[in-house]
Amino acid sequence: MTASVFKAIVAGILIGAIAFFAFKVLIAFLVFGLIFMILGRIIHGRRGFSGHRLAFADHIRSMSDEEYAGFKSKMATGCGPCHQHSGNCKNKQVKN
């Protein structure tokens, strides 16, 4: 009988401790995650880690000469959301 009462007391203490500390632990994880996200943007720039740039470099290295020449001509015309479009661009957007 004392063993069953002892088990109930221990279970109640554990459940109470989990309920008491769970919210604080969740808030701590959120705060640390926000801090690391802000520091990551400060250190690595607005785009985050530059691992995608290295993967793109491997893609360029594996291109044939004809594919690379086409890629260079496309990049020279400024086709992209952050570049000014020249007259010979296929994806020229009309500005209002």
N, CA, C and O atoms as a GROMACS GRO file, in nm:
protein
  384
    1MET      N    1   0.081  -0.119   0.000
    1MET     CA    2   0.000   0.000   0.000
    1MET      C    3   0.086   0.126   0.000
    1MET      O    4   0.054   0.223  -0.069
    2THR      N    5   0.194   0.126   0.076
    2THR     CA    6   0.281   0.244   0.078
    2THR      C    7   0.351   0.261  -0.056
    2THR      O    8   0.381   0.374  -0.095
    3ALA      N    9   0.378   0.152  -0.125
    3ALA     CA   10   0.443   0.161  -0.256
    3ALA      C   11   0.351   0.227  -0.357
    3ALA      O   12   0.397   0.308  -0.438
    4SER      N   13   0.222   0.195  -0.354
    4SER     CA   14   0.130   0.256  -0.450
    4SER      C   15   0.109   0.404  -0.420
    4SER      O   16   0.092   0.484  -0.512
    5VAL      N   17   0.109   0.442  -0.291
    5VAL     CA   18   0.097   0.583  -0.254
    5VAL      C   19   0.224   0.658  -0.295
    5VAL      O   20   0.217   0.770  -0.345
    6PHE      N   21   0.339   0.594  -0.273
    6PHE     CA   22   0.466   0.656  -0.312
    6PHE      C   23   0.475   0.678  -0.462
    6PHE      O   24   0.523   0.782  -0.507
    7LYS      N   25   0.428   0.581  -0.542
    7LYS     CA   26   0.427   0.595  -0.687
    7LYS      C   27   0.336   0.709  -0.731
    7LYS      O   28   0.369   0.783  -0.823
    8ALA      N   29   0.223   0.723  -0.666
    8ALA     CA   30   0.130   0.831  -0.701
    8ALA      C   31   0.190   0.967  -0.667
    8ALA      O   32   0.173   1.063  -0.743
    9ILE      N   33   0.258   0.976  -0.554
    9ILE     CA   34   0.322   1.103  -0.515
    9ILE      C   35   0.433   1.140  -0.613
    9ILE      O   36   0.442   1.255  -0.655
   10VAL      N   37   0.517   1.044  -0.649
   10VAL     CA   38   0.626   1.068  -0.744
   10VAL      C   39   0.570   1.107  -0.881
   10VAL      O   40   0.621   1.199  -0.945
   11ALA      N   41   0.466   1.038  -0.925
   11ALA     CA   42   0.406   1.072  -1.054
   11ALA      C   43   0.346   1.212  -1.050
   11ALA      O   44   0.358   1.287  -1.148
   12GLY      N   45   0.283   1.249  -0.940
   12GLY     CA   46   0.227   1.384  -0.927
   12GLY      C   47   0.335   1.490  -0.928
   12GLY      O   48   0.318   1.596  -0.988
   13ILE      N   49   0.446   1.463  -0.862
   13ILE     CA   50   0.558   1.559  -0.860
   13ILE      C   51   0.616   1.575  -1.000
   13ILE      O   52   0.644   1.686  -1.044
   14LEU      N   53   0.634   1.463  -1.070
   14LEU     CA   54   0.689   1.470  -1.207
   14LEU      C   55   0.596   1.546  -1.302
   14LEU      O   56   0.641   1.630  -1.379
   15ILE      N   57   0.469   1.517  -1.296
   15ILE     CA   58   0.373   1.586  -1.383
   15ILE      C   59   0.368   1.735  -1.350
   15ILE      O   60   0.361   1.819  -1.440
   16GLY      N   61   0.371   1.767  -1.222
   16GLY     CA   62   0.370   1.907  -1.181
   16GLY      C   63   0.496   1.980  -1.225
   16GLY      O   64   0.490   2.095  -1.270
   17ALA      N   65   0.612   1.914  -1.212
   17ALA     CA   66   0.738   1.976  -1.254
   17ALA      C   67   0.740   1.998  -1.405
   17ALA      O   68   0.785   2.103  -1.452
   18ILE      N   69   0.692   1.901  -1.481
   18ILE     CA   70   0.689   1.915  -1.626
   18ILE      C   71   0.596   2.030  -1.666
   18ILE      O   72   0.630   2.112  -1.752
   19ALA      N   73   0.481   2.036  -1.604
   19ALA     CA   74   0.386   2.144  -1.636
   19ALA      C   75   0.443   2.280  -1.596
   19ALA      O   76   0.418   2.380  -1.664
   20PHE      N   77   0.519   2.286  -1.487
   20PHE     CA   78   0.573   2.413  -1.440
   20PHE      C   79   0.688   2.461  -1.528
   20PHE      O   80   0.696   2.580  -1.558
   21PHE      N   81   0.776   2.369  -1.568
   21PHE     CA   82   0.896   2.409  -1.643
   21PHE      C   83   0.879   2.407  -1.794
   21PHE      O   84   0.961   2.466  -1.864
   22ALA      N   85   0.778   2.341  -1.848
   22ALA     CA   86   0.764   2.327  -1.993
   22ALA      C   87   0.749   2.463  -2.060
   22ALA      O   88   0.810   2.486  -2.165
   23PHE      N   89   0.670   2.552  -2.004
   23PHE     CA   90   0.651   2.683  -2.066
   23PHE      C   91   0.780   2.763  -2.063
   23PHE      O   92   0.812   2.832  -2.160
   24LYS      N   93   0.854   2.756  -1.954
   24LYS     CA   94   0.981   2.829  -1.944
   24LYS      C   95   1.085   2.774  -2.041
   24LYS      O   96   1.161   2.851  -2.101
   25VAL      N   97   1.088   2.644  -2.056
   25VAL     CA   98   1.182   2.583  -2.150
   25VAL      C   99   1.146   2.621  -2.294
   25VAL      O  100   1.235   2.650  -2.374
   26LEU      N  101   1.018   2.622  -2.326
   26LEU     CA  102   0.974   2.662  -2.459
   26LEU      C  103   1.011   2.807  -2.489
   26LEU      O  104   1.059   2.837  -2.598
   27ILE      N  105   0.989   2.894  -2.394
   27ILE     CA  106   1.026   3.035  -2.412
   27ILE      C  107   1.178   3.048  -2.429
   27ILE      O  108   1.223   3.126  -2.513
   28ALA      N  109   1.256   2.973  -2.352
   28ALA     CA  110   1.402   2.979  -2.364
   28ALA      C  111   1.446   2.934  -2.503
   28ALA      O  112   1.533   2.997  -2.563
   29PHE      N  113   1.388   2.825  -2.555
   29PHE     CA  114   1.423   2.780  -2.689
   29PHE      C  115   1.387   2.885  -2.795
   29PHE      O  116   1.465   2.908  -2.888
   30LEU      N  117   1.274   2.947  -2.781
   30LEU     CA  118   1.235   3.051  -2.877
   30LEU      C  119   1.329   3.170  -2.873
   30LEU      O  120   1.366   3.224  -2.977
   31VAL      N  121   1.367   3.213  -2.751
   31VAL     CA  122   1.457   3.327  -2.738
   31VAL      C  123   1.594   3.294  -2.796
   31VAL      O  124   1.650   3.374  -2.871
   32PHE      N  125   1.649   3.176  -2.762
   32PHE     CA  126   1.780   3.139  -2.817
   32PHE      C  127   1.774   3.121  -2.968
   32PHE      O  128   1.868   3.158  -3.038
   33GLY      N  129   1.666   3.066  -3.020
   33GLY     CA  130   1.652   3.052  -3.165
   33GLY      C  131   1.649   3.187  -3.235
   33GLY      O  132   1.709   3.204  -3.341
   34LEU      N  133   1.578   3.283  -3.175
   34LEU     CA  134   1.574   3.418  -3.232
   34LEU      C  135   1.711   3.484  -3.230
   34LEU      O  136   1.750   3.550  -3.326
   35ILE      N  137   1.783   3.466  -3.119
   35ILE     CA  138   1.917   3.524  -3.110
   35ILE      C  139   2.009   3.464  -3.216
   35ILE      O  140   2.081   3.538  -3.283
   36PHE      N  141   2.007   3.331  -3.230
   36PHE     CA  142   2.093   3.268  -3.330
   36PHE      C  143   2.052   3.306  -3.473
   36PHE      O  144   2.138   3.318  -3.560
   37MET      N  145   1.923   3.324  -3.498
   37MET     CA  146   1.879   3.365  -3.630
   37MET      C  147   1.929   3.506  -3.663
   37MET      O  148   1.975   3.532  -3.774
   38ILE      N  149   1.920   3.596  -3.566
   38ILE     CA  150   1.967   3.734  -3.587
   38ILE      C  151   2.118   3.735  -3.608
   38ILE      O  152   2.167   3.802  -3.698
   39LEU      N  153   2.192   3.662  -3.524
   39LEU     CA  154   2.337   3.657  -3.540
   39LEU      C  155   2.377   3.594  -3.673
   39LEU      O  156   2.474   3.638  -3.736
   40GLY      N  157   2.305   3.492  -3.716
   40GLY     CA  158   2.334   3.431  -3.845
   40GLY      C  159   2.316   3.526  -3.960
   40GLY      O  160   2.394   3.526  -4.055
   41ARG      N  161   2.212   3.608  -3.953
   41ARG     CA  162   2.191   3.706  -4.060
   41ARG      C  163   2.295   3.815  -4.057
   41ARG      O  164   2.336   3.865  -4.162
   42ILE      N  165   2.339   3.853  -3.938
   42ILE     CA  166   2.443   3.957  -3.928
   42ILE      C  167   2.575   3.903  -3.981
   42ILE      O  168   2.644   3.972  -4.057
   43ILE      N  169   2.611   3.781  -3.942
   43ILE     CA  170   2.740   3.725  -3.979
   43ILE      C  171   2.743   3.683  -4.126
   43ILE      O  172   2.841   3.712  -4.195
   44HIS      N  173   2.640   3.616  -4.174
   44HIS     CA  174   2.642   3.558  -4.308
   44HIS      C  175   2.565   3.640  -4.411
   44HIS      O  176   2.552   3.596  -4.525
   45GLY      N  177   2.517   3.752  -4.376
   45GLY     CA  178   2.445   3.835  -4.472
   45GLY      C  179   2.298   3.802  -4.474
   45GLY      O  180   2.252   3.712  -4.404
   46ARG      N  181   2.226   3.875  -4.552
   46ARG     CA  182   2.080   3.864  -4.555
   46ARG      C  183   2.032   3.730  -4.609
   46ARG      O  184   1.924   3.684  -4.571
   47ARG      N  185   2.108   3.668  -4.696
   47ARG     CA  186   2.065   3.543  -4.760
   47ARG      C  187   2.095   3.420  -4.675
   47ARG      O  188   2.059   3.310  -4.715
   48GLY      N  189   2.160   3.435  -4.562
   48GLY     CA  190   2.192   3.319  -4.480
   48GLY      C  191   2.322   3.256  -4.523
   48GLY      O  192   2.410   3.326  -4.573
   49PHE      N  193   2.336   3.129  -4.505
   49PHE     CA  194   2.460   3.060  -4.536
   49PHE      C  195   2.480   3.054  -4.687
   49PHE      O  196   2.383   3.049  -4.763
   50SER      N  197   2.605   3.055  -4.729
   50SER     CA  198   2.635   3.061  -4.872
   50SER      C  199   2.660   2.923  -4.931
   50SER      O  200   2.731   2.912  -5.031
   51GLY      N  201   2.607   2.819  -4.873
   51GLY     CA  202   2.626   2.684  -4.925
   51GLY      C  203   2.565   2.666  -5.062
   51GLY      O  204   2.616   2.589  -5.142
   52HIS      N  205   2.455   2.737  -5.091
   52HIS     CA  206   2.392   2.724  -5.222
   52HIS      C  207   2.482   2.780  -5.331
   52HIS      O  208   2.474   2.736  -5.446
   53ARG      N  209   2.566   2.878  -5.298
   53ARG     CA  210   2.658   2.933  -5.398
   53ARG      C  211   2.761   2.829  -5.439
   53ARG      O  212   2.797   2.820  -5.556
   54LEU      N  213   2.809   2.750  -5.342
   54LEU     CA  214   2.907   2.647  -5.375
   54LEU      C  215   2.846   2.539  -5.461
   54LEU      O  216   2.911   2.488  -5.553
   55ALA      N  217   2.723   2.502  -5.434
   55ALA     CA  218   2.655   2.402  -5.516
   55ALA      C  219   2.635   2.455  -5.657
   55ALA      O  220   2.645   2.379  -5.754
   56PHE      N  221   2.606   2.584  -5.672
   56PHE     CA  222   2.589   2.643  -5.804
   56PHE      C  223   2.722   2.644  -5.879
   56PHE      O  224   2.724   2.628  -6.001
   57ALA      N  225   2.833   2.664  -5.807
   57ALA     CA  226   2.965   2.661  -5.871
   57ALA      C  227   2.994   2.522  -5.926
   57ALA      O  228   3.052   2.508  -6.034
   58ASP      N  229   2.955   2.418  -5.853
   58ASP     CA  230   2.973   2.281  -5.903
   58ASP      C  231   2.890   2.258  -6.029
   58ASP      O  232   2.932   2.189  -6.121
   59HIS      N  233   2.770   2.318  -6.032
   59HIS     CA  234   2.685   2.305  -6.150
   59HIS      C  235   2.750   2.372  -6.270
   59HIS      O  236   2.746   2.318  -6.381
   60ILE      N  237   2.810   2.488  -6.250
   60ILE     CA  238   2.877   2.559  -6.361
   60ILE      C  239   2.999   2.481  -6.408
   60ILE      O  240   3.024   2.472  -6.528
   61ARG      N  241   3.075   2.424  -6.316
   61ARG     CA  242   3.193   2.347  -6.355
   61ARG      C  243   3.157   2.224  -6.439
   61ARG      O  244   3.236   2.181  -6.522
   62SER      N  245   3.038   2.170  -6.417
   62SER     CA  246   3.000   2.050  -6.491
   62SER      C  247   2.934   2.081  -6.626
   62SER      O  248   2.897   1.989  -6.697
   63MET      N  249   2.920   2.208  -6.661
   63MET     CA  250   2.858   2.246  -6.789
   63MET      C  251   2.955   2.221  -6.905
   63MET      O  252   3.077   2.227  -6.890
   64SER      N  253   2.896   2.194  -7.020
   64SER     CA  254   2.978   2.184  -7.140
   64SER      C  255   3.012   2.327  -7.186
   64SER      O  256   2.960   2.424  -7.132
   65ASP      N  257   3.099   2.337  -7.286
   65ASP     CA  258   3.140   2.469  -7.334
   65ASP      C  259   3.023   2.545  -7.394
   65ASP      O  260   3.012   2.666  -7.376
   66GLU      N  261   2.934   2.475  -7.466
   66GLU     CA  262   2.820   2.542  -7.526
   66GLU      C  263   2.722   2.590  -7.419
   66GLU      O  264   2.670   2.701  -7.427
   67GLU      N  265   2.698   2.506  -7.318
   67GLU     CA  266   2.608   2.546  -7.209
   67GLU      C  267   2.665   2.664  -7.132
   67GLU      O  268   2.591   2.756  -7.093
   68TYR      N  269   2.796   2.663  -7.110
   68TYR     CA  270   2.859   2.772  -7.037
   68TYR      C  271   2.854   2.902  -7.117
   68TYR      O  272   2.833   3.008  -7.059
   69ALA      N  273   2.872   2.894  -7.247
   69ALA     CA  274   2.864   3.015  -7.331
   69ALA      C  275   2.723   3.072  -7.328
   69ALA      O  276   2.705   3.193  -7.320
   70GLY      N  277   2.621   2.985  -7.333
   70GLY     CA  278   2.484   3.032  -7.322
   70GLY      C  279   2.453   3.092  -7.187
   70GLY      O  280   2.381   3.192  -7.177
   71PHE      N  281   2.508   3.032  -7.082
   71PHE     CA  282   2.489   3.085  -6.946
   71PHE      C  283   2.553   3.223  -6.933
   71PHE      O  284   2.493   3.314  -6.875
   72LYS      N  285   2.674   3.238  -6.987
   72LYS     CA  286   2.742   3.368  -6.979
   72LYS      C  287   2.667   3.475  -7.056
   72LYS      O  288   2.657   3.588  -7.010
   73SER      N  289   2.614   3.441  -7.172
   73SER     CA  290   2.540   3.541  -7.250
   73SER      C  291   2.410   3.579  -7.180
   73SER      O  292   2.369   3.694  -7.185
   74LYS      N  293   2.345   3.482  -7.115
   74LYS     CA  294   2.222   3.512  -7.042
   74LYS      C  295   2.250   3.602  -6.923
   74LYS      O  296   2.175   3.696  -6.897
   75MET      N  297   2.358   3.576  -6.850
   75MET     CA  298   2.392   3.659  -6.734
   75MET      C  299   2.439   3.798  -6.777
   75MET      O  300   2.424   3.894  -6.702
   76ALA      N  301   2.497   3.808  -6.896
   76ALA     CA  302   2.544   3.938  -6.944
   76ALA      C  303   2.426   4.030  -6.978
   76ALA      O  304   2.438   4.152  -6.970
   77THR      N  305   2.311   3.971  -7.017
   77THR     CA  306   2.196   4.053  -7.051
   77THR      C  307   2.119   4.098  -6.928
   77THR      O  308   2.032   4.184  -6.938
   78GLY      N  309   2.150   4.042  -6.813
   78GLY     CA  310   2.084   4.085  -6.690
   78GLY      C  311   1.948   4.023  -6.668
   78GLY      O  312   1.861   4.086  -6.607
   79CYS      N  313   1.926   3.902  -6.716
   79CYS     CA  314   1.798   3.836  -6.693
   79CYS      C  315   1.791   3.788  -6.549
   79CYS      O  316   1.862   3.695  -6.511
   80GLY      N  317   1.709   3.849  -6.471
   80GLY     CA  318   1.693   3.813  -6.331
   80GLY      C  319   1.613   3.920  -6.259
   80GLY      O  320   1.600   4.031  -6.310
   81PRO      N  321   1.561   3.888  -6.143
   81PRO     CA  322   1.475   3.985  -6.074
   81PRO      C  323   1.549   4.105  -6.019
   81PRO      O  324   1.488   4.208  -5.991
   82CYS      N  325   1.682   4.095  -6.003
   82CYS     CA  326   1.757   4.204  -5.942
   82CYS      C  327   1.837   4.286  -6.043
   82CYS      O  328   1.914   4.375  -6.003
   83HIS      N  329   1.822   4.259  -6.171
   83HIS     CA  330   1.904   4.326  -6.271
   83HIS      C  331   1.816   4.410  -6.364
   83HIS      O  332   1.696   4.386  -6.379
   84GLN      N  333   1.879   4.509  -6.425
   84GLN     CA  334   1.811   4.588  -6.527
   84GLN      C  335   1.806   4.504  -6.655
   84GLN      O  336   1.904   4.437  -6.689
   85HIS      N  337   1.695   4.508  -6.723
   85HIS     CA  338   1.681   4.430  -6.846
   85HIS      C  339   1.731   4.512  -6.964
   85HIS      O  340   1.699   4.630  -6.979
   86SER      N  341   1.808   4.446  -7.047
   86SER     CA  342   1.855   4.512  -7.168
   86SER      C  343   1.755   4.488  -7.281
   86SER      O  344   1.655   4.418  -7.261
   87GLY      N  345   1.780   4.543  -7.397
   87GLY     CA  346   1.685   4.533  -7.507
   87GLY      C  347   1.669   4.394  -7.564
   87GLY      O  348   1.563   4.363  -7.619
   88ASN      N  349   1.770   4.307  -7.551
   88ASN     CA  350   1.762   4.176  -7.613
   88ASN      C  351   1.720   4.066  -7.517
   88ASN      O  352   1.743   3.948  -7.544
   89CYS      N  353   1.661   4.100  -7.408
   89CYS     CA  354   1.620   4.001  -7.308
   89CYS      C  355   1.483   3.944  -7.344
   89CYS      O  356   1.391   4.019  -7.377
   90LYS      N  357   1.469   3.812  -7.339
   90LYS     CA  358   1.341   3.746  -7.370
   90LYS      C  359   1.238   3.770  -7.260
   90LYS      O  360   1.118   3.772  -7.287
   91ASN      N  361   1.283   3.786  -7.137
   91ASN     CA  362   1.194   3.797  -7.022
   91ASN      C  363   1.174   3.943  -6.980
   91ASN      O  364   1.160   3.973  -6.861
   92LYS      N  365   1.174   4.031  -7.077
   92LYS     CA  366   1.164   4.173  -7.044
   92LYS      C  367   1.026   4.204  -6.983
   92LYS      O  368   0.922   4.166  -7.037
   93GLN      N  369   1.028   4.272  -6.870
   93GLN     CA  370   0.906   4.307  -6.801
   93GLN      C  371   0.869   4.452  -6.834
   93GLN      O  372   0.955   4.539  -6.844
   94VAL      N  373   0.741   4.476  -6.849
   94VAL     CA  374   0.692   4.609  -6.877
   94VAL      C  375   0.670   4.681  -6.746
   94VAL      O  376   0.598   4.632  -6.659
   95LYS      N  377   0.733   4.798  -6.731
   95LYS     CA  378   0.716   4.876  -6.608
   95LYS      C  379   0.611   4.981  -6.631
   95LYS      O  380   0.606   5.045  -6.736
   96ASN      N  381   0.525   5.000  -6.531
   96ASN     CA  382   0.418   5.100  -6.542
   96ASN      C  383   0.471   5.238  -6.511
   96ASN      O  384   0.395   5.336  -6.515
   0.00000   0.00000   0.00000
